[in-house]
Amino acid sequence: MVTEDFALKMPESVDLAAATPLLCAGITTYSPLRRFGAGPGTKIAVVGLGGLGHMAVKLAHALGAEVTVLSQSLKKRDDGLRLGADHYYATSDPETFEQLAGTFDLIINTVSARLDLDAYLSLLTVEGALVNVGAPAEPMSLNVFSLLTSGRTFAGSMIGGLPETQEMLDFCDVQRIGSEIELIPAQKINDAYERILASDVRYRFVIDVSTMA
């Protein structure tokens, strides 16, 4: 049993397995998108197309923003465009940063790797925001003038509270948004962990509870 203050209504239009990751990746990316005004007329970049990134793309697209994926390579380009991205660029190409300078109102960084923050801040418009939702193992640094010169913001975001989580779930229900998942039996959990380490997941594993005997 759980009291109503701590209960959430899950989307009825989405398969429960695909809806389950919304309580993690969904709210983690929805919260900064809403906080920083993603919507029609805004240009949003998502750094990384993994478990968090693919949800950021889906949600930003559903909110009406023009969405660009910034990924190390173009190997997931077809997936990115299918999930709702309008554009897809490889950050390993130095011309990407020259071509996209001053473009985005908001950048959601979903990767847990160390980045050149100054390079990504240069992609923002005046008063644009770079929000980190990934958790890199190593500290990152930036030149404060990257923020001062154009009134830009560097922020962090982790997860939302219960009211915002319910708002996100209701939005996903209306938009029929779920996570891209692989449903795996409990007996394969060690194999799944090895695939996570090898970056061989598209895009979330969900354990089939019926196999947990």
C-alpha contacts under 8 A as a table, 3 or more apart, distances in Angstrom:
res1	aa1	res2	aa2	distance
2	V	6	F	6.65
2	V	7	A	6.65
3	T	6	F	5.78
3	T	7	A	6.60
4	E	7	A	5.01
6	F	162	L	7.35
8	L	162	L	7.67
8	L	166	Q	6.17
9	K	166	Q	6.97
9	K	169	L	7.47
10	M	16	L	7.81
10	M	19	A	7.31
10	M	169	L	6.31
10	M	170	D	7.83
10	M	173	D	7.99
11	P	14	V	5.79
11	P	16	L	7.82
11	P	19	A	6.98
11	P	169	L	6.05
11	P	170	D	6.52
11	P	172	C	6.86
11	P	173	D	4.61
12	E	15	D	7.54
12	E	173	D	6.45
13	S	173	D	5.57
13	S	174	V	7.65
13	S	176	R	5.82
14	V	18	A	6.68
14	V	19	A	6.05
14	V	173	D	6.76
14	V	176	R	5.98
14	V	177	I	6.86
14	V	178	G	6.10
15	D	18	A	5.35
15	D	19	A	6.11
15	D	178	G	7.60
16	L	19	A	4.86
16	L	20	T	6.02
17	A	20	T	5.40
17	A	21	P	7.78
17	A	181	I	7.75
17	A	183	L	7.53
17	A	206	V	6.61
18	A	21	P	6.59
18	A	22	L	7.87
18	A	178	G	4.99
18	A	179	S	4.92
18	A	180	E	6.55
18	A	181	I	6.17
19	A	22	L	5.44
19	A	23	L	7.81
19	A	177	I	7.92
19	A	178	G	5.06
19	A	179	S	6.30
20	T	23	L	6.01
20	T	24	C	7.99
20	T	179	S	7.95
21	P	24	C	5.30
21	P	25	A	5.78
21	P	26	G	6.52
21	P	178	G	7.93
21	P	179	S	6.25
21	P	204	R	7.41
21	P	206	V	7.98
22	L	25	A	5.44
22	L	26	G	3.81
22	L	27	I	6.18
22	L	169	L	7.31
22	L	178	G	7.00
22	L	179	S	6.80
23	L	26	G	5.84
23	L	27	I	5.94
23	L	165	T	7.25
24	C	27	I	5.81
24	C	28	T	6.01
24	C	159	I	7.57
25	A	28	T	5.12
25	A	29	T	6.26
25	A	51	G	6.65
25	A	52	L	5.02
25	A	55	M	6.49
26	G	29	T	5.66
26	G	30	Y	5.95
26	G	52	L	7.51
26	G	55	M	5.99
26	G	56	A	7.57
26	G	168	M	7.44
26	G	179	S	7.93
27	I	30	Y	4.85
27	I	31	S	5.73
27	I	159	I	5.93
27	I	160	G	6.00
27	I	164	E	7.78
27	I	165	T	5.83
27	I	168	M	6.51
28	T	31	S	5.89
28	T	32	P	7.50
28	T	52	L	7.57
28	T	133	V	7.09
28	T	157	S	7.31
28	T	158	M	5.83
28	T	159	I	4.52
28	T	160	G	6.71
29	T	32	P	5.97
29	T	33	L	6.45
29	T	52	L	6.79
29	T	53	G	7.92
29	T	55	M	6.86
29	T	56	A	5.27
29	T	59	L	7.87
29	T	108	I	7.80
29	T	133	V	7.42
29	T	159	I	7.88
30	Y	33	L	5.12
30	Y	34	R	6.15
30	Y	56	A	6.92
30	Y	59	L	6.65
30	Y	168	M	6.73
31	S	34	R	5.38
31	S	35	R	6.04
31	S	157	S	7.66
31	S	159	I	6.76
31	S	160	G	5.89
31	S	164	E	7.33
32	P	35	R	4.79
32	P	36	F	5.89
32	P	108	I	7.84
32	P	131	V	7.21
32	P	157	S	6.49
33	L	36	F	5.53
33	L	37	G	6.20
33	L	38	A	5.16
33	L	60	A	6.94
34	R	37	G	5.19
34	R	38	A	5.90
35	R	38	A	7.92
36	F	106	L	7.27
36	F	129	A	7.63
38	A	42	T	6.07
38	A	43	K	7.89
38	A	44	I	7.22
38	A	60	A	6.60
38	A	63	L	6.62
38	A	64	G	7.64
38	A	65	A	6.11
38	A	106	L	7.65
39	G	42	T	5.72
39	G	60	A	7.28
39	G	63	L	4.97
39	G	64	G	4.81
39	G	65	A	4.72
40	P	63	L	6.98
40	P	64	G	4.48
40	P	65	A	4.91
40	P	66	E	7.58
41	G	64	G	7.57
41	G	65	A	6.17
41	G	66	E	7.25
42	T	65	A	5.15
42	T	66	E	6.24
42	T	104	F	7.74
42	T	105	D	6.20
42	T	106	L	7.98
43	K	65	A	5.85
43	K	66	E	4.83
43	K	67	V	6.14
43	K	68	T	7.76
43	K	103	T	7.33
43	K	104	F	5.06
43	K	105	D	5.44
43	K	106	L	6.74
44	I	60	A	7.26
44	I	65	A	6.44
44	I	66	E	6.04
44	I	67	V	4.96
44	I	68	T	6.24
44	I	104	F	5.73
44	I	105	D	6.13
44	I	106	L	5.01
44	I	107	I	5.76
44	I	108	I	7.66
45	A	67	V	5.80
45	A	68	T	4.63
45	A	69	V	5.67
45	A	70	L	6.71
45	A	104	F	6.53
45	A	106	L	6.39
45	A	107	I	4.61
45	A	108	I	6.26
46	V	49	L	7.57
46	V	53	G	6.31
46	V	56	A	6.76
46	V	57	V	6.73
46	V	67	V	7.45
46	V	68	T	6.24
46	V	69	V	4.90
46	V	70	L	5.96
46	V	107	I	5.81
46	V	108	I	4.91
46	V	109	N	6.04
46	V	110	T	7.15
47	V	53	G	6.85
47	V	69	V	6.03
47	V	70	L	4.72
47	V	71	S	5.97
47	V	107	I	7.24
47	V	108	I	6.14
47	V	109	N	4.67
47	V	110	T	5.73
47	V	111	V	6.66
48	G	53	G	5.40
48	G	69	V	6.89
48	G	70	L	6.10
48	G	71	S	4.97
48	G	72	Q	7.57
48	G	109	N	7.04
48	G	110	T	5.80
48	G	111	V	5.67
49	L	52	L	7.19
49	L	53	G	4.31
49	L	54	H	5.09
49	L	69	V	7.19
49	L	71	S	6.76
49	L	76	K	7.50
49	L	80	G	7.19
49	L	110	T	7.91
50	G	53	G	4.92
50	G	54	H	5.67
50	G	110	T	7.85
50	G	111	V	7.95
50	G	201	V	7.87
50	G	202	R	7.03
50	G	203	Y	5.77
51	G	54	H	5.99
51	G	55	M	6.97
51	G	202	R	7.41
51	G	203	Y	4.87
51	G	204	R	5.63
52	L	55	M	5.47
52	L	56	A	6.34
52	L	110	T	5.90
53	G	56	A	4.98
53	G	57	V	6.27
53	G	110	T	5.62
53	G	111	V	7.93
54	H	57	V	5.15
54	H	58	K	6.34
54	H	80	G	7.35
54	H	83	L	7.16
54	H	179	S	7.94
54	H	180	E	7.96
54	H	203	Y	7.38
55	M	58	K	5.07
55	M	59	L	6.04
55	M	179	S	6.61
56	A	59	L	5.23
56	A	60	A	5.88
56	A	108	I	7.70
57	V	60	A	5.30
57	V	61	H	6.01
57	V	67	V	6.71
57	V	69	V	7.65
57	V	80	G	7.62
57	V	83	L	6.67
57	V	84	G	6.11
57	V	85	A	6.15
58	K	61	H	5.30
58	K	62	A	6.19
58	K	83	L	5.80
58	K	84	G	5.71
58	K	85	A	7.85
58	K	177	I	7.31
59	L	62	A	5.03
59	L	63	L	6.12
59	L	177	I	7.86
60	A	63	L	5.05
60	A	64	G	6.54
60	A	65	A	5.63
60	A	66	E	7.74
60	A	67	V	6.69
61	H	64	G	5.23
61	H	65	A	5.42
61	H	66	E	6.71
61	H	67	V	6.28
61	H	84	G	5.57
61	H	85	A	6.94
62	A	65	A	7.50
62	A	175	Q	7.00
66	E	85	A	7.51
66	E	86	D	6.34
67	V	84	G	7.34
67	V	85	A	4.89
67	V	86	D	5.31
67	V	87	H	6.61
68	T	85	A	5.55
68	T	86	D	5.81
68	T	87	H	4.59
68	T	88	Y	5.55
68	T	89	Y	7.56
69	V	80	G	6.97
69	V	85	A	6.51
69	V	87	H	6.33
69	V	88	Y	4.73
69	V	89	Y	6.27
70	L	88	Y	6.17
70	L	89	Y	5.14
70	L	90	A	5.95
70	L	91	T	6.04
71	S	74	L	6.86
71	S	88	Y	7.58
71	S	89	Y	6.33
71	S	90	A	5.10
71	S	91	T	5.68
72	Q	90	A	5.06
72	Q	91	T	4.84
72	Q	92	S	5.29
73	S	76	K	7.60
73	S	89	Y	7.60
73	S	90	A	4.68
73	S	91	T	6.84
73	S	92	S	6.51
74	L	77	R	5.11
74	L	88	Y	7.41
74	L	89	Y	6.82
74	L	90	A	5.71
75	K	78	D	7.79
76	K	79	D	5.30
76	K	80	G	6.19
77	R	80	G	5.05
77	R	81	L	6.29
77	R	88	Y	6.12
78	D	81	L	5.34
78	D	82	R	6.15
79	D	82	R	5.03
79	D	83	L	6.11
80	G	83	L	5.20
80	G	84	G	6.52
80	G	85	A	5.48
80	G	88	Y	7.14
81	L	84	G	5.31
81	L	85	A	4.59
81	L	86	D	6.22
81	L	87	H	7.11
81	L	88	Y	7.48
82	R	85	A	7.13
85	A	88	Y	7.06
89	Y	96	T	6.66
90	A	93	D	5.74
90	A	96	T	6.83
91	T	94	P	6.85
91	T	96	T	6.16
91	T	97	F	7.45
93	D	96	T	5.65
93	D	97	F	7.94
94	P	97	F	5.85
94	P	98	E	7.03
95	E	98	E	5.03
95	E	99	Q	5.93
96	T	99	Q	5.17
96	T	100	L	6.05
97	F	100	L	5.33
97	F	101	A	5.82
97	F	119	A	7.09
97	F	120	Y	7.77
97	F	122	S	7.82
97	F	123	L	6.85
98	E	101	A	5.50
100	L	103	T	5.47
100	L	123	L	5.85
101	A	122	S	5.68
101	A	123	L	4.23
101	A	124	L	6.90
102	G	122	S	6.15
102	G	123	L	4.56
102	G	124	L	4.66
102	G	125	T	4.50
102	G	126	V	7.40
103	T	123	L	5.58
103	T	124	L	5.57
103	T	125	T	5.55
104	F	107	I	6.70
104	F	123	L	6.10
104	F	124	L	4.63
104	F	125	T	5.46
104	F	128	G	6.79
105	D	124	L	5.87
105	D	125	T	5.54
105	D	126	V	7.97
105	D	127	E	7.62
105	D	128	G	4.54
105	D	129	A	6.43
106	L	124	L	6.90
106	L	128	G	5.64
106	L	129	A	4.89
106	L	130	L	5.89
106	L	131	V	7.58
107	I	124	L	7.55
107	I	129	A	6.33
107	I	130	L	4.72
107	I	131	V	6.15
108	I	130	L	6.16
108	I	131	V	5.06
108	I	132	N	6.15
108	I	133	V	7.08
109	N	130	L	7.22
109	N	131	V	6.05
109	N	132	N	4.84
109	N	133	V	5.98
109	N	134	G	6.41
110	T	132	N	6.54
110	T	133	V	5.27
110	T	134	G	4.55
111	V	133	V	7.66
111	V	134	G	4.88
111	V	135	A	7.32
111	V	136	P	7.48
112	S	134	G	4.64
112	S	135	A	4.77
112	S	136	P	4.11
112	S	137	A	7.12
113	A	134	G	7.84
113	A	135	A	7.57
113	A	136	P	4.86
113	A	137	A	7.12
113	A	138	E	7.76
114	R	136	P	5.97
114	R	137	A	7.80
114	R	138	E	6.52
114	R	139	P	7.43
114	R	140	M	6.20
115	L	140	M	7.09
116	D	119	A	5.46
116	D	120	Y	6.74
116	D	140	M	7.88
116	D	141	S	7.97
116	D	142	L	7.67
117	L	120	Y	5.16
117	L	121	L	6.02
117	L	140	M	7.52
117	L	141	S	7.02
117	L	142	L	5.72
118	D	121	L	5.01
118	D	122	S	6.22
118	D	142	L	5.70
118	D	143	N	6.54
118	D	146	S	6.14
119	A	122	S	5.27
119	A	123	L	7.10
120	Y	123	L	5.34
120	Y	124	L	7.39
120	Y	130	L	7.74
121	L	124	L	5.53
121	L	129	A	7.92
121	L	130	L	6.63
121	L	146	S	6.55
121	L	147	L	7.64
121	L	152	R	7.63
122	S	146	S	7.23
124	L	127	E	7.67
124	L	128	G	5.12
124	L	129	A	6.84
124	L	130	L	7.66
124	L	152	R	7.43
125	T	128	G	4.98
125	T	150	S	7.78
125	T	152	R	7.82
126	V	150	S	4.92
126	V	151	G	6.14
126	V	152	R	6.29
127	E	150	S	6.06
127	E	151	G	4.65
127	E	152	R	4.34
127	E	153	T	6.79
128	G	151	G	7.55
128	G	152	R	5.08
128	G	153	T	6.34
129	A	152	R	5.73
129	A	153	T	4.49
129	A	154	F	5.84
129	A	155	A	7.29
130	L	152	R	7.97
130	L	153	T	6.17
130	L	154	F	4.91
130	L	155	A	6.26
131	V	154	F	5.90
131	V	155	A	4.68
131	V	156	G	5.23
131	V	157	S	6.80
132	N	135	A	7.82
132	N	154	F	7.80
132	N	155	A	6.24
132	N	156	G	4.70
132	N	157	S	6.31
133	V	156	G	6.08
133	V	157	S	5.34
133	V	158	M	5.89
136	P	139	P	7.12
142	L	146	S	7.44
143	N	146	S	5.57
143	N	147	L	7.71
144	V	147	L	5.42
144	V	148	L	6.39
145	F	148	L	4.75
145	F	149	T	5.74
146	S	149	T	6.12
146	S	150	S	7.44
146	S	152	R	7.49
147	L	150	S	6.18
147	L	151	G	5.70
147	L	152	R	4.70
147	L	153	T	6.25
147	L	154	F	7.58
148	L	151	G	5.33
148	L	152	R	6.81
149	T	152	R	7.74
160	G	164	E	5.84
160	G	165	T	6.02
161	G	164	E	5.52
161	G	165	T	6.03
162	L	165	T	4.93
162	L	166	Q	6.12
163	P	166	Q	5.19
163	P	167	E	6.24
164	E	167	E	4.86
164	E	168	M	6.16
165	T	168	M	5.03
165	T	169	L	6.20
166	Q	169	L	4.97
166	Q	170	D	6.08
167	E	170	D	5.17
167	E	171	F	6.14
168	M	171	F	5.02
168	M	172	C	6.13
169	L	172	C	5.05
169	L	173	D	6.10
170	D	173	D	4.98
170	D	174	V	6.34
171	F	174	V	5.24
171	F	175	Q	6.10
172	C	175	Q	4.96
172	C	176	R	5.41
172	C	177	I	4.68
172	C	178	G	7.00
173	D	176	R	4.98
173	D	177	I	6.56
174	V	177	I	7.95
179	S	203	Y	7.58
179	S	204	R	7.18
180	E	202	R	6.70
180	E	203	Y	5.45
180	E	204	R	6.28
181	I	202	R	6.66
181	I	203	Y	5.62
181	I	204	R	4.61
181	I	205	F	5.59
181	I	206	V	6.56
182	E	202	R	7.36
182	E	203	Y	7.44
182	E	204	R	6.24
182	E	205	F	4.97
182	E	206	V	6.16
183	L	205	F	6.05
183	L	206	V	4.93
183	L	207	I	5.78
183	L	208	D	5.99
184	I	188	K	6.51
184	I	189	I	7.51
184	I	205	F	6.81
184	I	206	V	6.18
184	I	207	I	5.02
184	I	208	D	5.67
185	P	188	K	5.58
185	P	189	I	7.24
185	P	207	I	5.75
185	P	208	D	5.16
185	P	209	V	7.54
185	P	211	T	5.56
185	P	212	M	7.66
186	A	189	I	5.48
186	A	207	I	5.86
186	A	208	D	6.53
186	A	209	V	7.23
186	A	211	T	5.78
186	A	212	M	5.74
187	Q	190	N	7.62
187	Q	211	T	7.65
187	Q	212	M	7.99
188	K	191	D	5.27
188	K	192	A	6.16
189	I	192	A	4.90
189	I	193	Y	6.24
189	I	207	I	7.87
190	N	193	Y	5.11
190	N	194	E	6.47
191	D	194	E	5.18
191	D	195	R	6.34
192	A	195	R	5.03
192	A	196	I	6.25
192	A	205	F	7.52
193	Y	196	I	5.01
193	Y	197	L	6.42
194	E	197	L	5.14
194	E	198	A	6.32
195	R	198	A	4.89
195	R	199	S	6.10
195	R	200	D	4.98
195	R	201	V	6.49
196	I	199	S	5.00
196	I	200	D	5.88
196	I	201	V	6.08
197	L	200	D	7.65
201	V	204	R	6.48
201	V	205	F	7.43
208	D	211	T	5.81
208	D	212	M	7.47
209	V	212	M	5.27
210	S	213	A	7.38
